[in-house]
Amino acid sequence: MVPKQGSERRNILRLAAISTTIYEQSTAHYFESQRPTGSIQSELLERYRLQTTGGLKYLDSASELIDTNPFNSATISAVIALEYVQLVYPELKAKLIAPSLSAIALKLSAQPCFEKTRPL
């Protein structure tokens, strides 16, 4: 799932960390948007949007590394990040922000190891 050493290890770990940050910022955006009217901090919503968008764009630009081996931590984390954003933050239109990553996610969605993780 993660190479033992070298630049490939650093790349995989960096992409997995960016994916994790996307989950966090998408979740933060969701909860901030659920606050009572008058309590929502629009500057926080914008910050979360920019961070999520930036993360998705970065993962999309690294799609060659993500698509190389579908069973490493970077690929699994990136696909889950994309799908999570689509679930909790649909107005962001993640597929348009990260078209290459979306194509990878679509290709892998038919794999049993990904398919079995879908909620019923």
Biopython code that builds the backbone (N, CA, C, O; Angstrom):
import numpy as np
from Bio.PDB.StructureBuilder import StructureBuilder

atoms = [
    (1, "MET", "N", (0.815, -1.196, 0.000)),
    (1, "MET", "CA", (0.000, 0.000, 0.000)),
    (1, "MET", "C", (0.863, 1.267, 0.000)),
    (1, "MET", "O", (0.497, 2.284, -0.589)),
    (2, "VAL", "N", (2.034, 1.180, 0.684)),
    (2, "VAL", "CA", (2.965, 2.311, 0.709)),
    (2, "VAL", "C", (4.374, 1.754, 0.540)),
    (2, "VAL", "O", (4.786, 0.881, 1.304)),
    (3, "PRO", "N", (5.117, 2.245, -0.446)),
    (3, "PRO", "CA", (6.501, 1.788, -0.612)),
    (3, "PRO", "C", (7.320, 2.049, 0.661)),
    (3, "PRO", "O", (7.021, 2.960, 1.432)),
    (4, "LYS", "N", (8.339, 1.242, 0.856)),
    (4, "LYS", "CA", (9.130, 1.341, 2.082)),
    (4, "LYS", "C", (10.011, 2.586, 2.153)),
    (4, "LYS", "O", (10.316, 3.071, 3.242)),
    (5, "GLN", "N", (10.420, 3.100, 0.996)),
    (5, "GLN", "CA", (11.349, 4.237, 1.030)),
    (5, "GLN", "C", (11.341, 4.989, -0.296)),
    (5, "GLN", "O", (10.719, 4.569, -1.272)),
    (6, "GLY", "N", (12.040, 6.096, -0.299)),
    (6, "GLY", "CA", (12.277, 6.833, -1.528)),
    (6, "GLY", "C", (11.191, 7.822, -1.919)),
    (6, "GLY", "O", (10.234, 8.063, -1.183)),
    (7, "SER", "N", (11.375, 8.381, -3.104)),
    (7, "SER", "CA", (10.463, 9.425, -3.580)),
    (7, "SER", "C", (9.060, 8.873, -3.838)),
    (7, "SER", "O", (8.073, 9.585, -3.657)),
    (8, "GLU", "N", (8.966, 7.622, -4.256)),
    (8, "GLU", "CA", (7.633, 7.037, -4.482)),
    (8, "GLU", "C", (6.850, 6.993, -3.157)),
    (8, "GLU", "O", (5.651, 7.271, -3.133)),
    (9, "ARG", "N", (7.527, 6.648, -2.073)),
    (9, "ARG", "CA", (6.879, 6.644, -0.746)),
    (9, "ARG", "C", (6.397, 8.045, -0.389)),
    (9, "ARG", "O", (5.259, 8.223, 0.045)),
    (10, "ARG", "N", (7.263, 9.035, -0.571)),
    (10, "ARG", "CA", (6.890, 10.419, -0.233)),
    (10, "ARG", "C", (5.710, 10.886, -1.078)),
    (10, "ARG", "O", (4.807, 11.550, -0.569)),
    (11, "ASN", "N", (5.712, 10.545, -2.357)),
    (11, "ASN", "CA", (4.602, 10.934, -3.232)),
    (11, "ASN", "C", (3.282, 10.312, -2.780)),
    (11, "ASN", "O", (2.259, 10.993, -2.711)),
    (12, "ILE", "N", (3.310, 9.022, -2.475)),
    (12, "ILE", "CA", (2.093, 8.323, -2.034)),
    (12, "ILE", "C", (1.588, 8.926, -0.726)),
    (12, "ILE", "O", (0.392, 9.181, -0.582)),
    (13, "LEU", "N", (2.483, 9.155, 0.217)),
    (13, "LEU", "CA", (2.071, 9.718, 1.504)),
    (13, "LEU", "C", (1.550, 11.141, 1.354)),
    (13, "LEU", "O", (0.593, 11.519, 2.030)),
    (14, "ARG", "N", (2.158, 11.930, 0.486)),
    (14, "ARG", "CA", (1.695, 13.310, 0.258)),
    (14, "ARG", "C", (0.285, 13.307, -0.328)),
    (14, "ARG", "O", (-0.575, 14.068, 0.115)),
    (15, "LEU", "N", (0.050, 12.461, -1.312)),
    (15, "LEU", "CA", (-1.274, 12.403, -1.933)),
    (15, "LEU", "C", (-2.332, 11.885, -0.958)),
    (15, "LEU", "O", (-3.465, 12.366, -0.955)),
    (16, "ALA", "N", (-1.968, 10.921, -0.145)),
    (16, "ALA", "CA", (-2.908, 10.420, 0.872)),
    (16, "ALA", "C", (-3.219, 11.507, 1.903)),
    (16, "ALA", "O", (-4.359, 11.636, 2.347)),
    (17, "ALA", "N", (-2.208, 12.284, 2.281)),
    (17, "ALA", "CA", (-2.425, 13.376, 3.244)),
    (17, "ALA", "C", (-3.320, 14.462, 2.649)),
    (17, "ALA", "O", (-4.181, 14.999, 3.345)),
    (18, "ILE", "N", (-3.130, 14.786, 1.390)),
    (18, "ILE", "CA", (-3.992, 15.780, 0.732)),
    (18, "ILE", "C", (-5.423, 15.260, 0.680)),
    (18, "ILE", "O", (-6.367, 16.016, 0.910)),
    (19, "SER", "N", (-5.586, 13.988, 0.383)),
    (19, "SER", "CA", (-6.926, 13.395, 0.365)),
    (19, "SER", "C", (-7.590, 13.503, 1.733)),
    (19, "SER", "O", (-8.770, 13.842, 1.830)),
    (20, "THR", "N", (-6.842, 13.217, 2.780)),
    (20, "THR", "CA", (-7.381, 13.314, 4.135)),
    (20, "THR", "C", (-7.791, 14.746, 4.455)),
    (20, "THR", "O", (-8.818, 14.967, 5.097)),
    (21, "THR", "N", (-7.014, 15.698, 4.022)),
    (21, "THR", "CA", (-7.358, 17.110, 4.232)),
    (21, "THR", "C", (-8.640, 17.471, 3.493)),
    (21, "THR", "O", (-9.436, 18.269, 3.989)),
    (22, "ILE", "N", (-8.846, 16.897, 2.325)),
    (22, "ILE", "CA", (-10.086, 17.136, 1.584)),
    (22, "ILE", "C", (-11.280, 16.645, 2.389)),
    (22, "ILE", "O", (-12.300, 17.331, 2.454)),
    (23, "TYR", "N", (-11.172, 15.455, 3.012)),
    (23, "TYR", "CA", (-12.284, 14.965, 3.844)),
    (23, "TYR", "C", (-12.558, 15.952, 4.974)),
    (23, "TYR", "O", (-13.702, 16.319, 5.242)),
    (24, "GLU", "N", (-11.480, 16.370, 5.625)),
    (24, "GLU", "CA", (-11.625, 17.265, 6.776)),
    (24, "GLU", "C", (-12.277, 18.586, 6.383)),
    (24, "GLU", "O", (-13.195, 19.050, 7.060)),
    (25, "GLN", "N", (-11.815, 19.189, 5.301)),
    (25, "GLN", "CA", (-12.348, 20.493, 4.904)),
    (25, "GLN", "C", (-13.779, 20.376, 4.383)),
    (25, "GLN", "O", (-14.588, 21.279, 4.598)),
    (26, "SER", "N", (-14.096, 19.293, 3.715)),
    (26, "SER", "CA", (-15.471, 19.076, 3.249)),
    (26, "SER", "C", (-16.413, 18.882, 4.434)),
    (26, "SER", "O", (-17.530, 19.398, 4.445)),
    (27, "THR", "N", (-15.952, 18.139, 5.420)),
    (27, "THR", "CA", (-16.751, 17.937, 6.627)),
    (27, "THR", "C", (-16.931, 19.256, 7.373)),
    (27, "THR", "O", (-18.030, 19.568, 7.832)),
    (28, "ALA", "N", (-15.865, 20.021, 7.493)),
    (28, "ALA", "CA", (-15.955, 21.319, 8.167)),
    (28, "ALA", "C", (-16.933, 22.237, 7.428)),
    (28, "ALA", "O", (-17.726, 22.936, 8.059)),
    (29, "HIS", "N", (-16.875, 22.236, 6.103)),
    (29, "HIS", "CA", (-17.808, 23.040, 5.311)),
    (29, "HIS", "C", (-19.245, 22.606, 5.583)),
    (29, "HIS", "O", (-20.126, 23.443, 5.782)),
    (30, "TYR", "N", (-19.474, 21.312, 5.589)),
    (30, "TYR", "CA", (-20.819, 20.793, 5.828)),
    (30, "TYR", "C", (-21.342, 21.268, 7.188)),
    (30, "TYR", "O", (-22.450, 21.797, 7.276)),
    (31, "PHE", "N", (-20.551, 21.082, 8.238)),
    (31, "PHE", "CA", (-21.025, 21.455, 9.566)),
    (31, "PHE", "C", (-21.192, 22.961, 9.725)),
    (31, "PHE", "O", (-22.120, 23.415, 10.394)),
    (32, "GLU", "N", (-20.315, 23.722, 9.127)),
    (32, "GLU", "CA", (-20.471, 25.182, 9.188)),
    (32, "GLU", "C", (-21.759, 25.610, 8.475)),
    (32, "GLU", "O", (-22.462, 26.506, 8.942)),
    (33, "SER", "N", (-22.057, 24.978, 7.365)),
    (33, "SER", "CA", (-23.264, 25.343, 6.612)),
    (33, "SER", "C", (-24.541, 24.915, 7.327)),
    (33, "SER", "O", (-25.622, 25.396, 6.986)),
    (34, "GLN", "N", (-24.442, 24.034, 8.297)),
    (34, "GLN", "CA", (-25.608, 23.562, 9.050)),
    (34, "GLN", "C", (-25.911, 24.411, 10.293)),
    (34, "GLN", "O", (-26.908, 24.183, 10.980)),
    (35, "ARG", "N", (-25.064, 25.366, 10.567)),
    (35, "ARG", "CA", (-25.296, 26.217, 11.741)),
    (35, "ARG", "C", (-26.566, 27.035, 11.534)),
    (35, "ARG", "O", (-27.005, 27.229, 10.401)),
    (36, "PRO", "N", (-27.151, 27.510, 12.620)),
    (36, "PRO", "CA", (-28.367, 28.325, 12.494)),
    (36, "PRO", "C", (-28.106, 29.600, 11.684)),
    (36, "PRO", "O", (-27.004, 30.149, 11.696)),
    (37, "THR", "N", (-29.136, 30.049, 10.990)),
    (37, "THR", "CA", (-29.042, 31.279, 10.207)),
    (37, "THR", "C", (-28.548, 32.408, 11.106)),
    (37, "THR", "O", (-29.001, 32.554, 12.241)),
    (38, "GLY", "N", (-27.642, 33.180, 10.603)),
    (38, "GLY", "CA", (-27.054, 34.267, 11.374)),
    (38, "GLY", "C", (-25.774, 33.866, 12.098)),
    (38, "GLY", "O", (-25.006, 34.724, 12.535)),
    (39, "SER", "N", (-25.546, 32.554, 12.222)),
    (39, "SER", "CA", (-24.339, 32.057, 12.895)),
    (39, "SER", "C", (-23.286, 31.571, 11.908)),
    (39, "SER", "O", (-22.127, 31.374, 12.273)),
    (40, "ILE", "N", (-23.689, 31.379, 10.674)),
    (40, "ILE", "CA", (-22.776, 30.854, 9.660)),
    (40, "ILE", "C", (-21.713, 31.899, 9.335)),
    (40, "ILE", "O", (-22.023, 33.066, 9.094)),
    (41, "GLN", "N", (-20.463, 31.462, 9.333)),
    (41, "GLN", "CA", (-19.355, 32.358, 9.022)),
    (41, "GLN", "C", (-18.966, 32.158, 7.551)),
    (41, "GLN", "O", (-18.309, 31.180, 7.194)),
    (42, "SER", "N", (-19.380, 33.089, 6.726)),
    (42, "SER", "CA", (-19.165, 32.951, 5.281)),
    (42, "SER", "C", (-17.686, 32.893, 4.921)),
    (42, "SER", "O", (-17.317, 32.234, 3.949)),
    (43, "GLU", "N", (-16.831, 33.570, 5.688)),
    (43, "GLU", "CA", (-15.400, 33.513, 5.383)),
    (43, "GLU", "C", (-14.842, 32.111, 5.629)),
    (43, "GLU", "O", (-13.920, 31.681, 4.936)),
    (44, "LEU", "N", (-15.392, 31.400, 6.607)),
    (44, "LEU", "CA", (-14.963, 30.013, 6.822)),
    (44, "LEU", "C", (-15.440, 29.125, 5.683)),
    (44, "LEU", "O", (-14.691, 28.283, 5.188)),
    (45, "LEU", "N", (-16.679, 29.312, 5.273)),
    (45, "LEU", "CA", (-17.188, 28.523, 4.149)),
    (45, "LEU", "C", (-16.324, 28.713, 2.908)),
    (45, "LEU", "O", (-16.028, 27.752, 2.198)),
    (46, "GLU", "N", (-15.922, 29.948, 2.650)),
    (46, "GLU", "CA", (-15.079, 30.230, 1.495)),
    (46, "GLU", "C", (-13.700, 29.590, 1.645)),
    (46, "GLU", "O", (-13.157, 29.049, 0.682)),
    (47, "ARG", "N", (-13.141, 29.649, 2.834)),
    (47, "ARG", "CA", (-11.832, 29.025, 3.076)),
    (47, "ARG", "C", (-11.915, 27.517, 2.845)),
    (47, "ARG", "O", (-11.051, 26.939, 2.187)),
    (48, "TYR", "N", (-12.957, 26.883, 3.386)),
    (48, "TYR", "CA", (-13.119, 25.443, 3.190)),
    (48, "TYR", "C", (-13.320, 25.109, 1.713)),
    (48, "TYR", "O", (-12.794, 24.107, 1.229)),
    (49, "ARG", "N", (-14.071, 25.935, 0.999)),
    (49, "ARG", "CA", (-14.289, 25.711, -0.431)),
    (49, "ARG", "C", (-12.970, 25.787, -1.190)),
    (49, "ARG", "O", (-12.671, 24.930, -2.022)),
    (50, "LEU", "N", (-12.184, 26.818, -0.896)),
    (50, "LEU", "CA", (-10.897, 26.980, -1.582)),
    (50, "LEU", "C", (-9.943, 25.828, -1.273)),
    (50, "LEU", "O", (-9.241, 25.346, -2.162)),
    (51, "GLN", "N", (-9.917, 25.391, -0.027)),
    (51, "GLN", "CA", (-9.016, 24.300, 0.346)),
    (51, "GLN", "C", (-9.448, 22.986, -0.303)),
    (51, "GLN", "O", (-8.611, 22.220, -0.780)),
    (52, "THR", "N", (-10.736, 22.732, -0.318)),
    (52, "THR", "CA", (-11.243, 21.508, -0.950)),
    (52, "THR", "C", (-10.983, 21.541, -2.451)),
    (52, "THR", "O", (-10.514, 20.558, -3.025)),
    (53, "THR", "N", (-11.284, 22.656, -3.078)),
    (53, "THR", "CA", (-11.054, 22.808, -4.520)),
    (53, "THR", "C", (-9.570, 22.668, -4.848)),
    (53, "THR", "O", (-9.205, 21.970, -5.794)),
    (54, "GLY", "N", (-8.727, 23.321, -4.079)),
    (54, "GLY", "CA", (-7.283, 23.227, -4.307)),
    (54, "GLY", "C", (-6.775, 21.803, -4.160)),
    (54, "GLY", "O", (-5.945, 21.352, -4.950)),
    (55, "GLY", "N", (-7.269, 21.094, -3.155)),
    (55, "GLY", "CA", (-6.871, 19.702, -2.963)),
    (55, "GLY", "C", (-7.297, 18.822, -4.120)),
    (55, "GLY", "O", (-6.524, 17.991, -4.596)),
    (56, "LEU", "N", (-8.530, 19.005, -4.573)),
    (56, "LEU", "CA", (-9.011, 18.217, -5.711)),
    (56, "LEU", "C", (-8.206, 18.516, -6.973)),
    (56, "LEU", "O", (-7.879, 17.604, -7.732)),
    (57, "LYS", "N", (-7.891, 19.775, -7.194)),
    (57, "LYS", "CA", (-7.084, 20.136, -8.368)),
    (57, "LYS", "C", (-5.691, 19.512, -8.287)),
    (57, "LYS", "O", (-5.153, 19.039, -9.289)),
    (58, "TYR", "N", (-5.118, 19.518, -7.093)),
    (58, "TYR", "CA", (-3.787, 18.917, -6.941)),
    (58, "TYR", "C", (-3.844, 17.417, -7.225)),
    (58, "TYR", "O", (-3.003, 16.889, -7.953)),
    (59, "LEU", "N", (-4.836, 16.731, -6.652)),
    (59, "LEU", "CA", (-4.966, 15.297, -6.915)),
    (59, "LEU", "C", (-5.186, 15.033, -8.396)),
    (59, "LEU", "O", (-4.654, 14.070, -8.949)),
    (60, "ASP", "N", (-5.967, 15.885, -9.030)),
    (60, "ASP", "CA", (-6.214, 15.721, -10.460)),
    (60, "ASP", "C", (-4.914, 15.866, -11.256)),
    (60, "ASP", "O", (-4.675, 15.128, -12.212)),
    (61, "SER", "N", (-4.088, 16.817, -10.854)),
    (61, "SER", "CA", (-2.814, 17.019, -11.553)),
    (61, "SER", "C", (-1.846, 15.858, -11.330)),
    (61, "SER", "O", (-0.906, 15.668, -12.101)),
    (62, "ALA", "N", (-2.083, 15.091, -10.276)),
    (62, "ALA", "CA", (-1.229, 13.942, -9.964)),
    (62, "ALA", "C", (-1.881, 12.635, -10.401)),
    (62, "ALA", "O", (-1.519, 11.564, -9.913)),
    (63, "SER", "N", (-2.835, 12.721, -11.311)),
    (63, "SER", "CA", (-3.602, 11.534, -11.695)),
    (63, "SER", "C", (-2.727, 10.418, -12.263)),
    (63, "SER", "O", (-3.073, 9.243, -12.138)),
    (64, "GLU", "N", (-1.605, 10.765, -12.881)),
    (64, "GLU", "CA", (-0.705, 9.718, -13.392)),
    (64, "GLU", "C", (-0.167, 8.857, -12.258)),
    (64, "GLU", "O", (-0.078, 7.636, -12.388)),
    (65, "LEU", "N", (0.194, 9.496, -11.139)),
    (65, "LEU", "CA", (0.679, 8.742, -9.979)),
    (65, "LEU", "C", (-0.450, 7.954, -9.329)),
    (65, "LEU", "O", (-0.249, 6.833, -8.862)),
    (66, "ILE", "N", (-1.631, 8.545, -9.303)),
    (66, "ILE", "CA", (-2.769, 7.892, -8.665)),
    (66, "ILE", "C", (-3.222, 6.685, -9.472)),
    (66, "ILE", "O", (-3.607, 5.668, -8.896)),
    (67, "ASP", "N", (-3.183, 6.781, -10.773)),
    (67, "ASP", "CA", (-3.688, 5.712, -11.633)),
    (67, "ASP", "C", (-2.677, 4.593, -11.855)),
    (67, "ASP", "O", (-3.035, 3.543, -12.389)),
    (68, "THR", "N", (-1.442, 4.792, -11.462)),
    (68, "THR", "CA", (-0.397, 3.800, -11.711)),
    (68, "THR", "C", (-0.689, 2.476, -11.031)),
    (68, "THR", "O", (-0.537, 1.418, -11.640)),
    (69, "ASN", "N", (-1.098, 2.523, -9.803)),
    (69, "ASN", "CA", (-1.361, 1.313, -9.030)),
    (69, "ASN", "C", (-2.622, 1.559, -8.214)),
    (69, "ASN", "O", (-2.571, 2.288, -7.224)),
    (70, "PRO", "N", (-3.749, 0.974, -8.600)),
    (70, "PRO", "CA", (-5.001, 1.282, -7.927)),
    (70, "PRO", "C", (-5.090, 0.798, -6.485)),
    (70, "PRO", "O", (-6.042, 1.136, -5.782)),
    (71, "PHE", "N", (-4.138, 0.031, -6.043)),
    (71, "PHE", "CA", (-4.222, -0.495, -4.695)),
    (71, "PHE", "C", (-3.131, 0.031, -3.784)),
    (71, "PHE", "O", (-2.593, -0.692, -2.945)),
    (72, "ASN", "N", (-2.813, 1.312, -3.965)),
    (72, "ASN", "CA", (-1.911, 1.948, -3.007)),
    (72, "ASN", "C", (-2.712, 2.973, -2.215)),
    (72, "ASN", "O", (-3.848, 3.289, -2.570)),
    (73, "SER", "N", (-2.132, 3.481, -1.166)),
    (73, "SER", "CA", (-2.832, 4.415, -0.279)),
    (73, "SER", "C", (-3.256, 5.693, -0.985)),
    (73, "SER", "O", (-4.307, 6.253, -0.674)),
    (74, "ALA", "N", (-2.456, 6.157, -1.923)),
    (74, "ALA", "CA", (-2.785, 7.402, -2.628)),
    (74, "ALA", "C", (-4.045, 7.235, -3.465)),
    (74, "ALA", "O", (-4.938, 8.081, -3.417)),
    (75, "THR", "N", (-4.126, 6.166, -4.221)),
    (75, "THR", "CA", (-5.278, 5.952, -5.093)),
    (75, "THR", "C", (-6.547, 5.738, -4.281)),
    (75, "THR", "O", (-7.575, 6.360, -4.550)),
    (76, "ILE", "N", (-6.477, 4.871, -3.303)),
    (76, "ILE", "CA", (-7.660, 4.597, -2.483)),
    (76, "ILE", "C", (-8.127, 5.872, -1.785)),
    (76, "ILE", "O", (-9.321, 6.172, -1.789)),
    (77, "SER", "N", (-7.215, 6.615, -1.194)),
    (77, "SER", "CA", (-7.571, 7.852, -0.495)),
    (77, "SER", "C", (-8.145, 8.901, -1.444)),
    (77, "SER", "O", (-9.110, 9.586, -1.105)),
    (78, "ALA", "N", (-7.559, 9.024, -2.616)),
    (78, "ALA", "CA", (-8.019, 10.033, -3.578)),
    (78, "ALA", "C", (-9.418, 9.718, -4.094)),
    (78, "ALA", "O", (-10.256, 10.613, -4.204)),
    (79, "VAL", "N", (-9.674, 8.454, -4.410)),
    (79, "VAL", "CA", (-10.999, 8.064, -4.896)),
    (79, "VAL", "C", (-12.040, 8.279, -3.808)),
    (79, "VAL", "O", (-13.131, 8.780, -4.082)),
    (80, "ILE", "N", (-11.715, 7.907, -2.589)),
    (80, "ILE", "CA", (-12.649, 8.104, -1.483)),
    (80, "ILE", "C", (-12.879, 9.598, -1.248)),
    (80, "ILE", "O", (-14.008, 10.012, -0.983)),
    (81, "ALA", "N", (-11.832, 10.403, -1.339)),
    (81, "ALA", "CA", (-11.987, 11.852, -1.154)),
    (81, "ALA", "C", (-12.947, 12.425, -2.185)),
    (81, "ALA", "O", (-13.842, 13.197, -1.841)),
    (82, "LEU", "N", (-12.769, 12.054, -3.438)),
    (82, "LEU", "CA", (-13.652, 12.543, -4.500)),
    (82, "LEU", "C", (-15.097, 12.129, -4.229)),
    (82, "LEU", "O", (-16.005, 12.957, -4.305)),
    (83, "GLU", "N", (-15.307, 10.870, -3.919)),
    (83, "GLU", "CA", (-16.666, 10.387, -3.675)),
    (83, "GLU", "C", (-17.281, 11.039, -2.436)),
    (83, "GLU", "O", (-18.476, 11.331, -2.413)),
    (84, "TYR", "N", (-16.469, 11.265, -1.418)),
    (84, "TYR", "CA", (-16.961, 11.907, -0.204)),
    (84, "TYR", "C", (-17.402, 13.344, -0.484)),
    (84, "TYR", "O", (-18.458, 13.775, -0.022)),
    (85, "VAL", "N", (-16.603, 14.068, -1.227)),
    (85, "VAL", "CA", (-16.970, 15.445, -1.586)),
    (85, "VAL", "C", (-18.281, 15.444, -2.371)),
    (85, "VAL", "O", (-19.148, 16.283, -2.128)),
    (86, "GLN", "N", (-18.428, 14.527, -3.289)),
    (86, "GLN", "CA", (-19.669, 14.454, -4.062)),
    (86, "GLN", "C", (-20.873, 14.187, -3.163)),
    (86, "GLN", "O", (-21.979, 14.646, -3.449)),
    (87, "LEU", "N", (-20.660, 13.452, -2.089)),
    (87, "LEU", "CA", (-21.742, 13.110, -1.170)),
    (87, "LEU", "C", (-22.114, 14.272, -0.244)),
    (87, "LEU", "O", (-23.290, 14.612, -0.116)),
    (88, "VAL", "N", (-21.111, 14.881, 0.401)),
    (88, "VAL", "CA", (-21.408, 15.905, 1.417)),
    (88, "VAL", "C", (-21.375, 17.330, 0.885)),
    (88, "VAL", "O", (-21.803, 18.256, 1.574)),
    (89, "TYR", "N", (-20.872, 17.517, -0.326)),
    (89, "TYR", "CA", (-20.699, 18.870, -0.854)),
    (89, "TYR", "C", (-21.008, 18.859, -2.355)),
    (89, "TYR", "O", (-20.173, 19.276, -3.157)),
    (90, "PRO", "N", (-22.195, 18.387, -2.740)),
    (90, "PRO", "CA", (-22.501, 18.203, -4.162)),
    (90, "PRO", "C", (-22.470, 19.493, -4.977)),
    (90, "PRO", "O", (-22.180, 19.457, -6.173)),
    (91, "GLU", "N", (-22.763, 20.628, -4.350)),
    (91, "GLU", "CA", (-22.769, 21.888, -5.097)),
    (91, "GLU", "C", (-21.374, 22.289, -5.578)),
    (91, "GLU", "O", (-21.250, 23.169, -6.430)),
    (92, "LEU", "N", (-20.333, 21.664, -5.052)),
    (92, "LEU", "CA", (-18.968, 21.970, -5.484)),
    (92, "LEU", "C", (-18.674, 21.406, -6.876)),
    (92, "LEU", "O", (-17.797, 21.909, -7.578)),
    (93, "LYS", "N", (-19.402, 20.369, -7.272)),
    (93, "LYS", "CA", (-19.222, 19.748, -8.592)),
    (93, "LYS", "C", (-17.785, 19.236, -8.775)),
    (93, "LYS", "O", (-17.061, 19.645, -9.683)),
    (94, "ALA", "N", (-17.414, 18.332, -7.882)),
    (94, "ALA", "CA", (-16.056, 17.792, -7.848)),
    (94, "ALA", "C", (-15.624, 17.153, -9.165)),
    (94, "ALA", "O", (-14.448, 17.213, -9.521)),
    (95, "LYS", "N", (-16.549, 16.550, -9.883)),
    (95, "LYS", "CA", (-16.192, 15.906, -11.161)),
    (95, "LYS", "C", (-15.668, 16.918, -12.177)),
    (95, "LYS", "O", (-14.808, 16.594, -12.996)),
    (96, "LEU", "N", (-16.182, 18.130, -12.121)),
    (96, "LEU", "CA", (-15.713, 19.167, -13.042)),
    (96, "LEU", "C", (-14.358, 19.727, -12.606)),
    (96, "LEU", "O", (-13.550, 20.121, -13.447)),
    (97, "ILE", "N", (-14.113, 19.760, -11.316)),
    (97, "ILE", "CA", (-12.848, 20.262, -10.780)),
    (97, "ILE", "C", (-11.724, 19.259, -11.047)),
    (97, "ILE", "O", (-10.593, 19.643, -11.346)),
    (98, "ALA", "N", (-12.048, 17.984, -10.937)),
    (98, "ALA", "CA", (-11.031, 16.931, -11.064)),
    (98, "ALA", "C", (-11.475, 15.878, -12.081)),
    (98, "ALA", "O", (-11.801, 14.753, -11.702)),
    (99, "PRO", "N", (-11.490, 16.234, -13.375)),
    (99, "PRO", "CA", (-11.983, 15.282, -14.382)),
    (99, "PRO", "C", (-11.116, 14.028, -14.532)),
    (99, "PRO", "O", (-11.648, 12.939, -14.748)),
    (100, "SER", "N", (-9.816, 14.161, -14.423)),
    (100, "SER", "CA", (-8.949, 12.974, -14.547)),
    (100, "SER", "C", (-9.155, 12.039, -13.363)),
    (100, "SER", "O", (-9.246, 10.823, -13.530)),
    (101, "LEU", "N", (-9.229, 12.613, -12.168)),
    (101, "LEU", "CA", (-9.485, 11.812, -10.969)),
    (101, "LEU", "C", (-10.866, 11.160, -11.063)),
    (101, "LEU", "O", (-11.040, 10.013, -10.652)),
    (102, "SER", "N", (-11.835, 11.881, -11.598)),
    (102, "SER", "CA", (-13.179, 11.326, -11.770)),
    (102, "SER", "C", (-13.163, 10.126, -12.710)),
    (102, "SER", "O", (-13.869, 9.145, -12.476)),
    (103, "ALA", "N", (-12.371, 10.198, -13.759)),
    (103, "ALA", "CA", (-12.263, 9.080, -14.696)),
    (103, "ALA", "C", (-11.637, 7.859, -14.016)),
    (103, "ALA", "O", (-12.061, 6.727, -14.248)),
    (104, "ILE", "N", (-10.644, 8.095, -13.190)),
    (104, "ILE", "CA", (-10.011, 7.001, -12.437)),
    (104, "ILE", "C", (-11.031, 6.390, -11.484)),
    (104, "ILE", "O", (-11.153, 5.168, -11.397)),
    (105, "ALA", "N", (-11.763, 7.241, -10.769)),
    (105, "ALA", "CA", (-12.770, 6.752, -9.813)),
    (105, "ALA", "C", (-13.841, 5.932, -10.527)),
    (105, "ALA", "O", (-14.276, 4.897, -10.022)),
    (106, "LEU", "N", (-14.261, 6.393, -11.694)),
    (106, "LEU", "CA", (-15.266, 5.654, -12.460)),
    (106, "LEU", "C", (-14.731, 4.292, -12.882)),
    (106, "LEU", "O", (-15.432, 3.284, -12.793)),
    (107, "LYS", "N", (-13.492, 4.272, -13.340)),
    (107, "LYS", "CA", (-12.871, 3.012, -13.770)),
    (107, "LYS", "C", (-12.766, 2.032, -12.599)),
    (107, "LYS", "O", (-13.011, 0.836, -12.758)),
    (108, "LEU", "N", (-12.406, 2.542, -11.436)),
    (108, "LEU", "CA", (-12.212, 1.673, -10.279)),
    (108, "LEU", "C", (-13.517, 1.306, -9.578)),
    (108, "LEU", "O", (-13.556, 0.350, -8.804)),
    (109, "SER", "N", (-14.574, 2.050, -9.841)),
    (109, "SER", "CA", (-15.835, 1.801, -9.136)),
    (109, "SER", "C", (-16.402, 0.413, -9.419)),
    (109, "SER", "O", (-17.173, -0.115, -8.617)),
    (110, "ALA", "N", (-16.034, -0.172, -10.533)),
    (110, "ALA", "CA", (-16.506, -1.518, -10.875)),
    (110, "ALA", "C", (-15.664, -2.618, -10.219)),
    (110, "ALA", "O", (-16.058, -3.784, -10.202)),
    (111, "GLN", "N", (-14.519, -2.239, -9.688)),
    (111, "GLN", "CA", (-13.671, -3.225, -9.004)),
    (111, "GLN", "C", (-14.378, -3.696, -7.736)),
    (111, "GLN", "O", (-14.908, -2.867, -6.996)),
    (112, "PRO", "N", (-14.401, -5.002, -7.463)),
    (112, "PRO", "CA", (-15.102, -5.508, -6.276)),
    (112, "PRO", "C", (-14.649, -4.853, -4.966)),
    (112, "PRO", "O", (-15.469, -4.622, -4.078)),
    (113, "CYS", "N", (-13.362, -4.556, -4.841)),
    (113, "CYS", "CA", (-12.873, -3.977, -3.587)),
    (113, "CYS", "C", (-13.432, -2.562, -3.365)),
    (113, "CYS", "O", (-13.562, -2.135, -2.218)),
    (114, "PHE", "N", (-13.759, -1.839, -4.420)),
    (114, "PHE", "CA", (-14.380, -0.531, -4.278)),
    (114, "PHE", "C", (-15.894, -0.665, -4.219)),
    (114, "PHE", "O", (-16.555, -0.004, -3.418)),
    (115, "GLU", "N", (-16.431, -1.516, -5.065)),
    (115, "GLU", "CA", (-17.877, -1.683, -5.145)),
    (115, "GLU", "C", (-18.482, -2.126, -3.812)),
    (115, "GLU", "O", (-19.570, -1.680, -3.449)),
    (116, "LYS", "N", (-17.793, -2.987, -3.092)),
    (116, "LYS", "CA", (-18.302, -3.515, -1.831)),
    (116, "LYS", "C", (-18.302, -2.473, -0.699)),
    (116, "LYS", "O", (-18.885, -2.709, 0.359)),
    (117, "THR", "N", (-17.664, -1.352, -0.918)),
    (117, "THR", "CA", (-17.604, -0.333, 0.136)),
    (117, "THR", "C", (-18.751, 0.663, 0.040)),
    (117, "THR", "O", (-18.885, 1.523, 0.911)),
    (118, "ARG", "N", (-19.572, 0.572, -0.980)),
    (118, "ARG", "CA", (-20.670, 1.533, -1.169)),
    (118, "ARG", "C", (-21.767, 1.304, -0.149)),
    (118, "ARG", "O", (-22.112, 0.161, 0.152)),
    (119, "PRO", "N", (-22.316, 2.388, 0.385)),
    (119, "PRO", "CA", (-23.463, 2.197, 1.295)),
    (119, "PRO", "C", (-24.643, 1.603, 0.537)),
    (119, "PRO", "O", (-24.822, 1.861, -0.654)),
    (120, "LEU", "N", (-25.420, 0.830, 1.215)),
    (120, "LEU", "CA", (-26.580, 0.200, 0.558)),
    (120, "LEU", "C", (-27.697, 1.169, 0.331)),
    (120, "LEU", "O", (-28.738, 0.796, -0.210)),
]
sb = StructureBuilder()
sb.init_structure("model")
sb.init_model(0)
sb.init_chain("A")
sb.init_seg("    ")
for serial, (resi, resn, name, xyz) in enumerate(atoms, 1):
    if name == "N":
        sb.init_residue(resn, " ", resi, " ")
    sb.init_atom(name, np.array(xyz, "f"), 0.0, 1.0, " ", f" {name:<3s}", serial, name[0])
structure = sb.get_structure()
